[in-house]
Every structure is written in C-alpha cells, then in structure tokens.
C-alpha cells in the first residue's frame, strides 16, 4: 500500500466557531476558506488554509454529536488528522483485511463532497485518523 498523498487537514474540536475563528484568522493570520454544515457528522465546519493543508474547526450541532461528546470528555483541542488518499474504499478494505480496527468499514459522505472513513484510535496509539478522497477536479 502506498503512502497517503498528504495531510489533508487537522481537525480541531471547538465549542463555538464564532468564538474560535478570530484566533485563527486575526492572531495566526490564516485565511478562512469557508464554512459548511456536515449533517452526517453533526458538525459545523470552518476550513482555514495553511500551505497545501487545512485546519478544520469542528463545532458540534447538538449535545449528541460525536464532537460534543469529545469536548465533554477531553475538552477542546486536536480531534483528528486526515490523510488525502486516492481510493478510500480500497484503503479501508485493505486495512480491514490487515486487522486494523476501523470506525467506518465503508466510506461515508464528508465535507467538500469528499468520501471519508475513520480508523479507530486504538489502532494507532490513541490517534484518530481520517481518510479523505476528494472529487477529481
């Protein structure tokens, strides 16, 4: 299996996009690329450009959201690292065959029209990794 193409983004759990964004845009000088509601993950997302990667701020839409539960348990902070891959479905299948614990065995819809799948953190020393396959331009 070849290495992922790049780090697509680093996901950061926040209680409020409105309260968090000024730090990233005004103090760090990152450019806000856009915001999006991702119903499948129950989050509002803000994307900030940094080089060829992005910072993805994740605000829970409800108390039942996985991000709300993460914040309740661990507080705001780094939630996951996402890798850009060419074929998320085949990657998930290969990882499953290798015995890697997965949260998603098949891809689901994510932000920006991407197909996504998460590896279980117990497979990677407590780090949550996301695989992202973006639509071809």
Secondary structure by P-SEA (a helix, b strand, c coil): ccccccccbbbbbbccccccccccccccccccccccccccccbbbbbbbcccbbbbbbbbcccccaaaaaaacccccccbbbbbbccaaaaaaaaaaacccccccbbbbcccccccccccccccccbbbbbbbcccc
